[in-house]
Structures are given as structure tokens and as C-alpha cells.
Amino acid sequence: MINLLCELQRTRQLTCLFISHSMPLVRYFCHRVAVMQRGKLVEEGSWQQVCEAPQEAYTQQLLAATPEL
């Protein structure tokens, strides 16, 4: 399903809002990432910024809690 969405994004230039707790999946699928905690935006940026150099403790916890795919 994710590969199909990626293909549709690429071929049809679609924008998708993808909501997930799986940070490895977010890293694979998303160009931009927004991390929310209790309904409040705590961190936002490219997937590289958020997943490779998280600034917020909550984002760091999400990354640590999810195994790599």
C-alpha cells in the first residue's frame, strides 16, 4: 500500500497527509514531517531534520521506541 502511495505521489504529483506512529515508515514515505504531542506541534521539518537530528525529547523518544524496518 505504501509503495502504491509513493508511486501515485511521484506520477500524479499528489500531496498526502499521512498520520503514523511508525517513524521508520514516516522516514520512508514522507518528505516533510510534523511531530505532535497531545495535539500540539512540537517539531517540524524535512524528514532528514526530524529523523536524523531530532531537537525535541518527544521526537527522540518516538524514534527510540520504533525499530527500524
PyMOL Python script that loads the backbone (N, CA, C, O; Angstrom):
from pymol import cmd

cmd.read_pdbstr("""\
ATOM      1  N   MET A   1       0.824  -1.190   0.000  1.00  0.00           N
ATOM      2  CA  MET A   1       0.000   0.000   0.000  1.00  0.00           C
ATOM      3  C   MET A   1       0.871   1.257   0.000  1.00  0.00           C
ATOM      4  O   MET A   1       0.609   2.204  -0.741  1.00  0.00           O
ATOM      5  N   ILE A   2       1.904   1.254   0.835  1.00  0.00           N
ATOM      6  CA  ILE A   2       2.783   2.420   0.906  1.00  0.00           C
ATOM      7  C   ILE A   2       3.491   2.645  -0.420  1.00  0.00           C
ATOM      8  O   ILE A   2       3.623   3.784  -0.869  1.00  0.00           O
ATOM      9  N   ASN A   3       3.950   1.561  -1.051  1.00  0.00           N
ATOM     10  CA  ASN A   3       4.612   1.693  -2.348  1.00  0.00           C
ATOM     11  C   ASN A   3       3.664   2.250  -3.400  1.00  0.00           C
ATOM     12  O   ASN A   3       4.081   3.036  -4.251  1.00  0.00           O
ATOM     13  N   LEU A   4       2.399   1.858  -3.355  1.00  0.00           N
ATOM     14  CA  LEU A   4       1.404   2.401  -4.271  1.00  0.00           C
ATOM     15  C   LEU A   4       1.225   3.904  -4.028  1.00  0.00           C
ATOM     16  O   LEU A   4       1.164   4.679  -4.982  1.00  0.00           O
ATOM     17  N   LEU A   5       1.140   4.315  -2.774  1.00  0.00           N
ATOM     18  CA  LEU A   5       1.019   5.741  -2.470  1.00  0.00           C
ATOM     19  C   LEU A   5       2.242   6.520  -2.945  1.00  0.00           C
ATOM     20  O   LEU A   5       2.110   7.630  -3.460  1.00  0.00           O
ATOM     21  N   CYS A   6       3.419   5.948  -2.776  1.00  0.00           N
ATOM     22  CA  CYS A   6       4.653   6.590  -3.254  1.00  0.00           C
ATOM     23  C   CYS A   6       4.614   6.761  -4.765  1.00  0.00           C
ATOM     24  O   CYS A   6       4.980   7.814  -5.289  1.00  0.00           O
ATOM     25  N   GLU A   7       4.171   5.724  -5.460  1.00  0.00           N
ATOM     26  CA  GLU A   7       4.076   5.791  -6.916  1.00  0.00           C
ATOM     27  C   GLU A   7       3.070   6.853  -7.355  1.00  0.00           C
ATOM     28  O   GLU A   7       3.334   7.606  -8.292  1.00  0.00           O
ATOM     29  N   LEU A   8       1.924   6.916  -6.686  1.00  0.00           N
ATOM     30  CA  LEU A   8       0.930   7.943  -7.013  1.00  0.00           C
ATOM     31  C   LEU A   8       1.462   9.344  -6.740  1.00  0.00           C
ATOM     32  O   LEU A   8       1.214  10.267  -7.516  1.00  0.00           O
ATOM     33  N   GLN A   9       2.191   9.505  -5.641  1.00  0.00           N
ATOM     34  CA  GLN A   9       2.813  10.802  -5.357  1.00  0.00           C
ATOM     35  C   GLN A   9       3.727  11.212  -6.503  1.00  0.00           C
ATOM     36  O   GLN A   9       3.694  12.353  -6.965  1.00  0.00           O
ATOM     37  N   ARG A  10       4.539  10.269  -6.950  1.00  0.00           N
ATOM     38  CA  ARG A  10       5.531  10.570  -7.980  1.00  0.00           C
ATOM     39  C   ARG A  10       4.887  10.822  -9.340  1.00  0.00           C
ATOM     40  O   ARG A  10       5.200  11.814  -9.998  1.00  0.00           O
ATOM     41  N   THR A  11       3.994   9.938  -9.764  1.00  0.00           N
ATOM     42  CA  THR A  11       3.444  10.032 -11.124  1.00  0.00           C
ATOM     43  C   THR A  11       2.344  11.075 -11.254  1.00  0.00           C
ATOM     44  O   THR A  11       2.203  11.689 -12.311  1.00  0.00           O
ATOM     45  N   ARG A  12       1.569  11.285 -10.206  1.00  0.00           N
ATOM     46  CA  ARG A  12       0.446  12.231 -10.275  1.00  0.00           C
ATOM     47  C   ARG A  12       0.723  13.528  -9.515  1.00  0.00           C
ATOM     48  O   ARG A  12      -0.120  14.423  -9.465  1.00  0.00           O
ATOM     49  N   GLN A  13       1.904  13.614  -8.931  1.00  0.00           N
ATOM     50  CA  GLN A  13       2.310  14.762  -8.127  1.00  0.00           C
ATOM     51  C   GLN A  13       1.268  15.078  -7.046  1.00  0.00           C
ATOM     52  O   GLN A  13       0.855  16.223  -6.862  1.00  0.00           O
ATOM     53  N   LEU A  14       0.864  14.021  -6.345  1.00  0.00           N
ATOM     54  CA  LEU A  14      -0.125  14.145  -5.282  1.00  0.00           C
ATOM     55  C   LEU A  14       0.536  14.545  -3.968  1.00  0.00           C
ATOM     56  O   LEU A  14       1.695  14.221  -3.709  1.00  0.00           O
ATOM     57  N   THR A  15      -0.220  15.245  -3.161  1.00  0.00           N
ATOM     58  CA  THR A  15       0.175  15.546  -1.791  1.00  0.00           C
ATOM     59  C   THR A  15      -0.704  14.716  -0.874  1.00  0.00           C
ATOM     60  O   THR A  15      -1.922  14.667  -1.050  1.00  0.00           O
ATOM     61  N   CYS A  16      -0.093  14.064   0.102  1.00  0.00           N
ATOM     62  CA  CYS A  16      -0.832  13.213   1.035  1.00  0.00           C
ATOM     63  C   CYS A  16      -0.566  13.670   2.466  1.00  0.00           C
ATOM     64  O   CYS A  16       0.537  14.104   2.798  1.00  0.00           O
ATOM     65  N   LEU A  17      -1.569  13.570   3.286  1.00  0.00           N
ATOM     66  CA  LEU A  17      -1.397  13.736   4.723  1.00  0.00           C
ATOM     67  C   LEU A  17      -1.374  12.327   5.294  1.00  0.00           C
ATOM     68  O   LEU A  17      -2.367  11.603   5.232  1.00  0.00           O
ATOM     69  N   PHE A  18      -0.237  11.949   5.846  1.00  0.00           N
ATOM     70  CA  PHE A  18      -0.030  10.588   6.325  1.00  0.00           C
ATOM     71  C   PHE A  18       0.188  10.659   7.825  1.00  0.00           C
ATOM     72  O   PHE A  18       1.116  11.324   8.285  1.00  0.00           O
ATOM     73  N   ILE A  19      -0.649   9.988   8.587  1.00  0.00           N
ATOM     74  CA  ILE A  19      -0.569  10.014  10.041  1.00  0.00           C
ATOM     75  C   ILE A  19      -0.116   8.637  10.518  1.00  0.00           C
ATOM     76  O   ILE A  19      -0.725   7.622  10.179  1.00  0.00           O
ATOM     77  N   SER A  20       0.964   8.610  11.310  1.00  0.00           N
ATOM     78  CA  SER A  20       1.513   7.338  11.755  1.00  0.00           C
ATOM     79  C   SER A  20       2.322   7.520  13.028  1.00  0.00           C
ATOM     80  O   SER A  20       2.838   8.605  13.296  1.00  0.00           O
ATOM     81  N   HIS A  21       2.431   6.455  13.811  1.00  0.00           N
ATOM     82  CA  HIS A  21       3.344   6.423  14.944  1.00  0.00           C
ATOM     83  C   HIS A  21       4.648   5.724  14.575  1.00  0.00           C
ATOM     84  O   HIS A  21       5.584   5.690  15.374  1.00  0.00           O
ATOM     85  N   SER A  22       4.711   5.173  13.380  1.00  0.00           N
ATOM     86  CA  SER A  22       5.886   4.434  12.934  1.00  0.00           C
ATOM     87  C   SER A  22       6.876   5.394  12.268  1.00  0.00           C
ATOM     88  O   SER A  22       6.695   5.784  11.114  1.00  0.00           O
ATOM     89  N   MET A  23       7.912   5.766  13.001  1.00  0.00           N
ATOM     90  CA  MET A  23       8.895   6.700  12.457  1.00  0.00           C
ATOM     91  C   MET A  23       9.673   6.108  11.280  1.00  0.00           C
ATOM     92  O   MET A  23       9.973   6.854  10.348  1.00  0.00           O
ATOM     93  N   PRO A  24      10.020   4.814  11.260  1.00  0.00           N
ATOM     94  CA  PRO A  24      10.675   4.279  10.060  1.00  0.00           C
ATOM     95  C   PRO A  24       9.791   4.392   8.810  1.00  0.00           C
ATOM     96  O   PRO A  24      10.288   4.670   7.718  1.00  0.00           O
ATOM     97  N   LEU A  25       8.504   4.178   8.972  1.00  0.00           N
ATOM     98  CA  LEU A  25       7.581   4.319   7.851  1.00  0.00           C
ATOM     99  C   LEU A  25       7.477   5.779   7.419  1.00  0.00           C
ATOM    100  O   LEU A  25       7.441   6.074   6.225  1.00  0.00           O
ATOM    101  N   VAL A  26       7.428   6.679   8.376  1.00  0.00           N
ATOM    102  CA  VAL A  26       7.407   8.118   8.074  1.00  0.00           C
ATOM    103  C   VAL A  26       8.671   8.493   7.297  1.00  0.00           C
ATOM    104  O   VAL A  26       8.606   9.217   6.304  1.00  0.00           O
ATOM    105  N   ARG A  27       9.807   8.001   7.753  1.00  0.00           N
ATOM    106  CA  ARG A  27      11.080   8.285   7.090  1.00  0.00           C
ATOM    107  C   ARG A  27      11.069   7.794   5.641  1.00  0.00           C
ATOM    108  O   ARG A  27      11.579   8.472   4.749  1.00  0.00           O
ATOM    109  N   TYR A  28      10.488   6.622   5.409  1.00  0.00           N
ATOM    110  CA  TYR A  28      10.436   6.041   4.069  1.00  0.00           C
ATOM    111  C   TYR A  28       9.500   6.811   3.150  1.00  0.00           C
ATOM    112  O   TYR A  28       9.804   6.994   1.971  1.00  0.00           O
ATOM    113  N   PHE A  29       8.360   7.267   3.676  1.00  0.00           N
ATOM    114  CA  PHE A  29       7.273   7.770   2.846  1.00  0.00           C
ATOM    115  C   PHE A  29       7.220   9.292   2.722  1.00  0.00           C
ATOM    116  O   PHE A  29       6.798   9.804   1.685  1.00  0.00           O
ATOM    117  N   CYS A  30       7.631  10.014   3.736  1.00  0.00           N
ATOM    118  CA  CYS A  30       7.338  11.451   3.804  1.00  0.00           C
ATOM    119  C   CYS A  30       8.529  12.331   3.429  1.00  0.00           C
ATOM    120  O   CYS A  30       9.686  11.985   3.667  1.00  0.00           O
ATOM    121  N   HIS A  31       8.208  13.463   2.843  1.00  0.00           N
ATOM    122  CA  HIS A  31       9.214  14.477   2.554  1.00  0.00           C
ATOM    123  C   HIS A  31       9.324  15.471   3.714  1.00  0.00           C
ATOM    124  O   HIS A  31      10.420  15.880   4.097  1.00  0.00           O
ATOM    125  N   ARG A  32       8.183  15.843   4.255  1.00  0.00           N
ATOM    126  CA  ARG A  32       8.118  16.761   5.391  1.00  0.00           C
ATOM    127  C   ARG A  32       7.436  16.037   6.538  1.00  0.00           C
ATOM    128  O   ARG A  32       6.537  15.222   6.328  1.00  0.00           O
ATOM    129  N   VAL A  33       7.874  16.344   7.755  1.00  0.00           N
ATOM    130  CA  VAL A  33       7.359  15.661   8.940  1.00  0.00           C
ATOM    131  C   VAL A  33       6.968  16.697   9.989  1.00  0.00           C
ATOM    132  O   VAL A  33       7.687  17.666  10.229  1.00  0.00           O
ATOM    133  N   ALA A  34       5.826  16.471  10.600  1.00  0.00           N
ATOM    134  CA  ALA A  34       5.395  17.272  11.748  1.00  0.00           C
ATOM    135  C   ALA A  34       5.115  16.298  12.888  1.00  0.00           C
ATOM    136  O   ALA A  34       4.352  15.345  12.727  1.00  0.00           O
ATOM    137  N   VAL A  35       5.731  16.540  14.031  1.00  0.00           N
ATOM    138  CA  VAL A  35       5.539  15.682  15.207  1.00  0.00           C
ATOM    139  C   VAL A  35       4.617  16.413  16.168  1.00  0.00           C
ATOM    140  O   VAL A  35       4.851  17.568  16.525  1.00  0.00           O
ATOM    141  N   MET A  36       3.565  15.720  16.578  1.00  0.00           N
ATOM    142  CA  MET A  36       2.617  16.297  17.521  1.00  0.00           C
ATOM    143  C   MET A  36       2.614  15.495  18.807  1.00  0.00           C
ATOM    144  O   MET A  36       2.747  14.271  18.800  1.00  0.00           O
ATOM    145  N   GLN A  37       2.459  16.208  19.910  1.00  0.00           N
ATOM    146  CA  GLN A  37       2.336  15.582  21.225  1.00  0.00           C
ATOM    147  C   GLN A  37       1.138  16.205  21.917  1.00  0.00           C
ATOM    148  O   GLN A  37       1.090  17.412  22.150  1.00  0.00           O
ATOM    149  N   ARG A  38       0.173  15.356  22.240  1.00  0.00           N
ATOM    150  CA  ARG A  38      -1.057  15.807  22.902  1.00  0.00           C
ATOM    151  C   ARG A  38      -1.738  16.945  22.152  1.00  0.00           C
ATOM    152  O   ARG A  38      -2.215  17.905  22.758  1.00  0.00           O
ATOM    153  N   GLY A  39      -1.776  16.826  20.819  1.00  0.00           N
ATOM    154  CA  GLY A  39      -2.473  17.799  19.988  1.00  0.00           C
ATOM    155  C   GLY A  39      -1.705  19.066  19.685  1.00  0.00           C
ATOM    156  O   GLY A  39      -2.249  19.978  19.062  1.00  0.00           O
ATOM    157  N   LYS A  40      -0.463  19.148  20.104  1.00  0.00           N
ATOM    158  CA  LYS A  40       0.349  20.348  19.868  1.00  0.00           C
ATOM    159  C   LYS A  40       1.556  19.986  19.014  1.00  0.00           C
ATOM    160  O   LYS A  40       2.191  18.952  19.219  1.00  0.00           O
ATOM    161  N   LEU A  41       1.860  20.847  18.058  1.00  0.00           N
ATOM    162  CA  LEU A  41       3.020  20.663  17.201  1.00  0.00           C
ATOM    163  C   LEU A  41       4.282  20.907  18.015  1.00  0.00           C
ATOM    164  O   LEU A  41       4.448  21.980  18.596  1.00  0.00           O
ATOM    165  N   VAL A  42       5.180  19.913  18.063  1.00  0.00           N
ATOM    166  CA  VAL A  42       6.406  20.060  18.841  1.00  0.00           C
ATOM    167  C   VAL A  42       7.647  20.140  17.964  1.00  0.00           C
ATOM    168  O   VAL A  42       8.675  20.667  18.388  1.00  0.00           O
ATOM    169  N   GLU A  43       7.557  19.613  16.728  1.00  0.00           N
ATOM    170  CA  GLU A  43       8.724  19.664  15.834  1.00  0.00           C
ATOM    171  C   GLU A  43       8.247  19.502  14.396  1.00  0.00           C
ATOM    172  O   GLU A  43       7.301  18.765  14.119  1.00  0.00           O
ATOM    173  N   GLU A  44       8.917  20.203  13.489  1.00  0.00           N
ATOM    174  CA  GLU A  44       8.526  20.147  12.084  1.00  0.00           C
ATOM    175  C   GLU A  44       9.752  20.404  11.229  1.00  0.00           C
ATOM    176  O   GLU A  44      10.624  21.195  11.590  1.00  0.00           O
ATOM    177  N   GLY A  45       9.808  19.722  10.085  1.00  0.00           N
ATOM    178  CA  GLY A  45      10.903  19.930   9.149  1.00  0.00           C
ATOM    179  C   GLY A  45      10.951  18.821   8.121  1.00  0.00           C
ATOM    180  O   GLY A  45      10.023  18.020   8.014  1.00  0.00           O
ATOM    181  N   SER A  46      12.038  18.778   7.365  1.00  0.00           N
ATOM    182  CA  SER A  46      12.214  17.692   6.411  1.00  0.00           C
ATOM    183  C   SER A  46      12.408  16.394   7.200  1.00  0.00           C
ATOM    184  O   SER A  46      12.715  16.426   8.392  1.00  0.00           O
ATOM    185  N   TRP A  47      12.228  15.261   6.531  1.00  0.00           N
ATOM    186  CA  TRP A  47      12.401  14.001   7.263  1.00  0.00           C
ATOM    187  C   TRP A  47      13.835  13.869   7.754  1.00  0.00           C
ATOM    188  O   TRP A  47      14.076  13.278   8.806  1.00  0.00           O
ATOM    189  N   GLN A  48      14.795  14.419   6.999  1.00  0.00           N
ATOM    190  CA  GLN A  48      16.181  14.346   7.443  1.00  0.00           C
ATOM    191  C   GLN A  48      16.382  15.131   8.744  1.00  0.00           C
ATOM    192  O   GLN A  48      17.029  14.648   9.673  1.00  0.00           O
ATOM    193  N   GLN A  49      15.829  16.332   8.802  1.00  0.00           N
ATOM    194  CA  GLN A  49      15.970  17.155  10.006  1.00  0.00           C
ATOM    195  C   GLN A  49      15.344  16.471  11.212  1.00  0.00           C
ATOM    196  O   GLN A  49      15.961  16.378  12.274  1.00  0.00           O
ATOM    197  N   VAL A  50      14.135  16.002  11.045  1.00  0.00           N
ATOM    198  CA  VAL A  50      13.377  15.458  12.174  1.00  0.00           C
ATOM    199  C   VAL A  50      13.869  14.061  12.572  1.00  0.00           C
ATOM    200  O   VAL A  50      13.991  13.773  13.762  1.00  0.00           O
ATOM    201  N   CYS A  51      14.148  13.201  11.607  1.00  0.00           N
ATOM    202  CA  CYS A  51      14.512  11.818  11.922  1.00  0.00           C
ATOM    203  C   CYS A  51      15.998  11.625  12.199  1.00  0.00           C
ATOM    204  O   CYS A  51      16.367  10.740  12.972  1.00  0.00           O
ATOM    205  N   GLU A  52      16.850  12.428  11.590  1.00  0.00           N
ATOM    206  CA  GLU A  52      18.289  12.245  11.781  1.00  0.00           C
ATOM    207  C   GLU A  52      18.883  13.157  12.845  1.00  0.00           C
ATOM    208  O   GLU A  52      19.932  12.852  13.413  1.00  0.00           O
ATOM    209  N   ALA A  53      18.213  14.282  13.117  1.00  0.00           N
ATOM    210  CA  ALA A  53      18.717  15.210  14.138  1.00  0.00           C
ATOM    211  C   ALA A  53      17.551  15.813  14.917  1.00  0.00           C
ATOM    212  O   ALA A  53      17.355  17.028  14.895  1.00  0.00           O
ATOM    213  N   PRO A  54      16.772  14.969  15.607  1.00  0.00           N
ATOM    214  CA  PRO A  54      15.604  15.488  16.328  1.00  0.00           C
ATOM    215  C   PRO A  54      16.016  16.449  17.446  1.00  0.00           C
ATOM    216  O   PRO A  54      16.983  16.204  18.168  1.00  0.00           O
ATOM    217  N   GLN A  55      15.279  17.527  17.571  1.00  0.00           N
ATOM    218  CA  GLN A  55      15.570  18.532  18.578  1.00  0.00           C
ATOM    219  C   GLN A  55      14.756  18.330  19.855  1.00  0.00           C
ATOM    220  O   GLN A  55      15.214  18.673  20.945  1.00  0.00           O
ATOM    221  N   GLU A  56      13.576  17.784  19.725  1.00  0.00           N
ATOM    222  CA  GLU A  56      12.670  17.642  20.865  1.00  0.00           C
ATOM    223  C   GLU A  56      12.788  16.253  21.502  1.00  0.00           C
ATOM    224  O   GLU A  56      12.977  15.251  20.813  1.00  0.00           O
ATOM    225  N   ALA A  57      12.675  16.220  22.809  1.00  0.00           N
ATOM    226  CA  ALA A  57      12.765  14.960  23.558  1.00  0.00           C
ATOM    227  C   ALA A  57      11.681  13.977  23.116  1.00  0.00           C
ATOM    228  O   ALA A  57      11.940  12.777  23.022  1.00  0.00           O
ATOM    229  N   TYR A  58      10.479  14.467  22.845  1.00  0.00           N
ATOM    230  CA  TYR A  58       9.391  13.579  22.438  1.00  0.00           C
ATOM    231  C   TYR A  58       9.708  12.904  21.101  1.00  0.00           C
ATOM    232  O   TYR A  58       9.442  11.714  20.934  1.00  0.00           O
ATOM    233  N   THR A  59      10.266  13.644  20.160  1.00  0.00           N
ATOM    234  CA  THR A  59      10.650  13.072  18.869  1.00  0.00           C
ATOM    235  C   THR A  59      11.735  12.027  19.064  1.00  0.00           C
ATOM    236  O   THR A  59      11.705  10.973  18.430  1.00  0.00           O
ATOM    237  N   GLN A  60      12.674  12.306  19.920  1.00  0.00           N
ATOM    238  CA  GLN A  60      13.735  11.349  20.217  1.00  0.00           C
ATOM    239  C   GLN A  60      13.169  10.070  20.815  1.00  0.00           C
ATOM    240  O   GLN A  60      13.631   8.974  20.499  1.00  0.00           O
ATOM    241  N   GLN A  61      12.164  10.211  21.682  1.00  0.00           N
ATOM    242  CA  GLN A  61      11.519   9.043  22.276  1.00  0.00           C
ATOM    243  C   GLN A  61      10.781   8.219  21.214  1.00  0.00           C
ATOM    244  O   GLN A  61      10.847   6.989  21.230  1.00  0.00           O
ATOM    245  N   LEU A  62      10.083   8.887  20.296  1.00  0.00           N
ATOM    246  CA  LEU A  62       9.383   8.173  19.216  1.00  0.00           C
ATOM    247  C   LEU A  62      10.368   7.378  18.368  1.00  0.00           C
ATOM    248  O   LEU A  62      10.120   6.218  18.039  1.00  0.00           O
ATOM    249  N   LEU A  63      11.479   8.004  18.020  1.00  0.00           N
ATOM    250  CA  LEU A  63      12.481   7.328  17.205  1.00  0.00           C
ATOM    251  C   LEU A  63      13.087   6.137  17.945  1.00  0.00           C
ATOM    252  O   LEU A  63      13.322   5.090  17.342  1.00  0.00           O
ATOM    253  N   ALA A  64      13.336   6.286  19.224  1.00  0.00           N
ATOM    254  CA  ALA A  64      13.928   5.205  20.016  1.00  0.00           C
ATOM    255  C   ALA A  64      12.953   4.055  20.252  1.00  0.00           C
ATOM    256  O   ALA A  64      13.372   2.914  20.444  1.00  0.00           O
ATOM    257  N   ALA A  65      11.665   4.348  20.240  1.00  0.00           N
ATOM    258  CA  ALA A  65      10.650   3.336  20.554  1.00  0.00           C
ATOM    259  C   ALA A  65      10.251   2.482  19.358  1.00  0.00           C
ATOM    260  O   ALA A  65       9.561   1.476  19.525  1.00  0.00           O
ATOM    261  N   THR A  66      10.673   2.863  18.156  1.00  0.00           N
ATOM    262  CA  THR A  66      10.248   2.157  16.972  1.00  0.00           C
ATOM    263  C   THR A  66      11.443   1.489  16.293  1.00  0.00           C
ATOM    264  O   THR A  66      12.387   2.180  15.911  1.00  0.00           O
ATOM    265  N   PRO A  67      11.430   0.174  16.135  1.00  0.00           N
ATOM    266  CA  PRO A  67      12.554  -0.495  15.473  1.00  0.00           C
ATOM    267  C   PRO A  67      12.616  -0.133  13.997  1.00  0.00           C
ATOM    268  O   PRO A  67      11.598   0.186  13.384  1.00  0.00           O
ATOM    269  N   GLU A  68      13.807  -0.185  13.438  1.00  0.00           N
ATOM    270  CA  GLU A  68      13.974   0.073  12.011  1.00  0.00           C
ATOM    271  C   GLU A  68      13.340  -1.045  11.201  1.00  0.00           C
ATOM    272  O   GLU A  68      13.305  -2.196  11.635  1.00  0.00           O
ATOM    273  N   LEU A  69      12.843  -0.701  10.029  1.00  0.00           N
ATOM    274  CA  LEU A  69      12.249  -1.705   9.136  1.00  0.00           C
ATOM    275  C   LEU A  69      13.323  -2.350   8.299  1.00  0.00           C
ATOM    276  O   LEU A  69      13.029  -3.223   7.482  1.00  0.00           O
TER     277      LEU A  69
END
""", "prot")
cmd.dss("prot")
cmd.show_as("cartoon", "prot")
cmd.util.cbc("prot")
cmd.orient("prot")
